[in-house]
């Protein structure tokens, strides 16, 4: 690249305005604490309810939850 081209590119870059696209995107911040319900939490390990230790059978799991909890 020639010196003149480098100078030209430097001038163009210095004249460019930096635009914050995140601010312009409309993204909003959500405070998750506002959605956190008070009350007791129950720890449940789903591993014991998986078919062959890998697969969740939804129908069987729903039945288990309905009867046990």
ChimeraX commands (.cxc) that place a marker at each C-alpha (Angstrom):
marker #1 position 0.00,0.00,0.00 radius 0.5
marker #1 position 1.40,3.37,-0.88 radius 0.5
marker #1 position 1.90,6.15,1.63 radius 0.5
marker #1 position -0.78,8.24,-0.06 radius 0.5
marker #1 position -3.34,5.46,0.18 radius 0.5
marker #1 position -2.53,4.91,3.88 radius 0.5
marker #1 position -2.94,8.64,4.50 radius 0.5
marker #1 position -6.24,8.68,2.61 radius 0.5
marker #1 position -7.56,5.68,4.58 radius 0.5
marker #1 position -6.45,7.27,7.87 radius 0.5
marker #1 position -8.32,10.48,6.97 radius 0.5
marker #1 position -11.46,8.53,6.04 radius 0.5
marker #1 position -11.38,6.53,9.28 radius 0.5
marker #1 position -10.86,9.66,11.38 radius 0.5
marker #1 position -13.90,11.29,9.74 radius 0.5
marker #1 position -16.18,8.28,10.26 radius 0.5
marker #1 position -18.68,8.52,13.06 radius 0.5
marker #1 position -18.78,5.59,15.48 radius 0.5
marker #1 position -22.36,4.36,15.79 radius 0.5
marker #1 position -23.41,2.32,18.82 radius 0.5
marker #1 position -25.66,-0.23,17.13 radius 0.5
marker #1 position -26.52,-1.92,20.43 radius 0.5
marker #1 position -28.10,1.29,21.73 radius 0.5
marker #1 position -30.02,1.75,18.49 radius 0.5
marker #1 position -31.23,-1.87,18.35 radius 0.5
marker #1 position -34.01,-1.46,20.89 radius 0.5
marker #1 position -32.60,-4.07,23.25 radius 0.5
marker #1 position -33.99,-3.65,26.74 radius 0.5
marker #1 position -32.57,-4.68,30.09 radius 0.5
marker #1 position -34.69,-6.93,32.27 radius 0.5
marker #1 position -34.19,-7.21,36.01 radius 0.5
marker #1 position -34.80,-10.91,36.65 radius 0.5
marker #1 position -35.26,-10.28,40.38 radius 0.5
marker #1 position -38.60,-8.66,39.52 radius 0.5
marker #1 position -39.83,-12.03,38.19 radius 0.5
marker #1 position -38.44,-14.15,41.03 radius 0.5
marker #1 position -41.28,-15.59,43.12 radius 0.5
marker #1 position -40.78,-15.80,46.85 radius 0.5
marker #1 position -41.27,-19.18,48.46 radius 0.5
marker #1 position -39.70,-22.54,49.07 radius 0.5
marker #1 position -37.59,-24.16,46.37 radius 0.5
marker #1 position -37.32,-27.91,45.86 radius 0.5
marker #1 position -34.21,-29.51,44.44 radius 0.5
marker #1 position -35.04,-32.30,42.02 radius 0.5
marker #1 position -32.50,-34.35,40.07 radius 0.5
marker #1 position -34.17,-35.38,36.83 radius 0.5
marker #1 position -31.40,-37.91,36.12 radius 0.5
marker #1 position -33.26,-40.69,37.97 radius 0.5
marker #1 position -36.32,-40.23,35.73 radius 0.5
marker #1 position -34.50,-40.48,32.38 radius 0.5
marker #1 position -35.08,-43.52,30.18 radius 0.5
marker #1 position -31.75,-45.37,29.88 radius 0.5
marker #1 position -30.20,-42.39,31.67 radius 0.5
marker #1 position -30.46,-40.27,28.52 radius 0.5
marker #1 position -34.00,-39.70,27.30 radius 0.5
marker #1 position -36.90,-37.88,28.91 radius 0.5
marker #1 position -40.18,-39.55,28.02 radius 0.5
marker #1 position -42.57,-36.67,28.44 radius 0.5
marker #1 position -45.72,-38.73,29.01 radius 0.5
marker #1 position -44.07,-40.84,31.74 radius 0.5
marker #1 position -42.47,-37.78,33.34 radius 0.5
marker #1 position -45.74,-35.85,33.42 radius 0.5
marker #1 position -47.45,-38.83,35.07 radius 0.5
marker #1 position -44.66,-39.04,37.66 radius 0.5
marker #1 position -44.93,-35.32,38.48 radius 0.5
marker #1 position -48.73,-35.52,38.68 radius 0.5
marker #1 position -48.62,-38.45,41.12 radius 0.5
marker #1 position -45.56,-37.55,43.18 radius 0.5
marker #1 position -45.72,-33.76,43.48 radius 0.5
marker link #1:1,2 radius 0.2
marker link #1:2,3 radius 0.2
marker link #1:3,4 radius 0.2
marker link #1:4,5 radius 0.2
marker link #1:5,6 radius 0.2
marker link #1:6,7 radius 0.2
marker link #1:7,8 radius 0.2
marker link #1:8,9 radius 0.2
marker link #1:9,10 radius 0.2
marker link #1:10,11 radius 0.2
marker link #1:11,12 radius 0.2
marker link #1:12,13 radius 0.2
marker link #1:13,14 radius 0.2
marker link #1:14,15 radius 0.2
marker link #1:15,16 radius 0.2
marker link #1:16,17 radius 0.2
marker link #1:17,18 radius 0.2
marker link #1:18,19 radius 0.2
marker link #1:19,20 radius 0.2
marker link #1:20,21 radius 0.2
marker link #1:21,22 radius 0.2
marker link #1:22,23 radius 0.2
marker link #1:23,24 radius 0.2
marker link #1:24,25 radius 0.2
marker link #1:25,26 radius 0.2
marker link #1:26,27 radius 0.2
marker link #1:27,28 radius 0.2
marker link #1:28,29 radius 0.2
marker link #1:29,30 radius 0.2
marker link #1:30,31 radius 0.2
marker link #1:31,32 radius 0.2
marker link #1:32,33 radius 0.2
marker link #1:33,34 radius 0.2
marker link #1:34,35 radius 0.2
marker link #1:35,36 radius 0.2
marker link #1:36,37 radius 0.2
marker link #1:37,38 radius 0.2
marker link #1:38,39 radius 0.2
marker link #1:39,40 radius 0.2
marker link #1:40,41 radius 0.2
marker link #1:41,42 radius 0.2
marker link #1:42,43 radius 0.2
marker link #1:43,44 radius 0.2
marker link #1:44,45 radius 0.2
marker link #1:45,46 radius 0.2
marker link #1:46,47 radius 0.2
marker link #1:47,48 radius 0.2
marker link #1:48,49 radius 0.2
marker link #1:49,50 radius 0.2
marker link #1:50,51 radius 0.2
marker link #1:51,52 radius 0.2
marker link #1:52,53 radius 0.2
marker link #1:53,54 radius 0.2
marker link #1:54,55 radius 0.2
marker link #1:55,56 radius 0.2
marker link #1:56,57 radius 0.2
marker link #1:57,58 radius 0.2
marker link #1:58,59 radius 0.2
marker link #1:59,60 radius 0.2
marker link #1:60,61 radius 0.2
marker link #1:61,62 radius 0.2
marker link #1:62,63 radius 0.2
marker link #1:63,64 radius 0.2
marker link #1:64,65 radius 0.2
marker link #1:65,66 radius 0.2
marker link #1:66,67 radius 0.2
marker link #1:67,68 radius 0.2
marker link #1:68,69 radius 0.2
view
